[in-house]
Amino acid sequence: QVQLVESGGGLVQAGGSLRLSCAASGRTFSSYFMGWFRQAPGKEREFVAAISWSGGIIYYADSVKGRFTISRDNAKNTVYLKMNSLKLEDTAVYYCAAQGAPAEVDEYDYWGQGTQVTVSS
C-alpha cells in the first residue's frame, strides 16, 4: 500500500512560480517511477513529469519542458515539482502518482488526492 499527499498548490500570477510536494508513505522506495499529472477544467488528465527513485531518470511533457523541474529527496520520501514561468494554461489540479511495481513511465497504481494550482492574469 502506498499513500500520497500533495501540497503546495495555490493561486499565483502568470509568470510566477510554485513548488509542489508529494509525501509518500506505506512502502520502501525502489527504482519505480513517481510522476506528476494534471487535470485542467474540461480536460482529461495529462502526464506532466516522472522521475525514477534509484536511477534519476526524468521525463517531461513537451508542454512543461524548460519550465518545470521534478526532483526527489529519498530521505524525506518526497517528490517535488518546481514550476516556473507559469502560464494560464497550467491551471489544473495536480496529482502525484506512484508505481507499485516496475511499469511503463505512464502507468501508475497509486494516486494522491490532488492539489489545486490556479494561474491568474
C-alpha positions, 0 to 999 in steps of 0.5 A: 500500500502506498499513500500520497499527499500533495501540497503546495498548490495555490493561486499565483500570477502568470509568470510566477512560480510554485513548488509542489510536494508529494509525501509518500508513505506505506512502502520502501522506495525502489527504482519505480517511477513517481510522476506528476499529472494534471487535470485542467477544467474540461480536460482529461488528465495529462502526464506532466513529469516522472522521475525514477527513485534509484536511477534519476531518470526524468521525463517531461511533457513537451508542454512543461519542458524548460519550465518545470523541474521534478526532483526527489529527496529519498530521505524525506520520501518526497517528490517535488515539482518546481514550476516556473514561468507559469502560464494560464494554461497550467491551471489544473489540479495536480496529482502525484502518482506512484508505481507499485511495481516496475511499469511503463513511465505512464502507468501508475497504481497509486494516486494522491488526492490532488492539489489545486494550482490556479494561474491568474492574469 
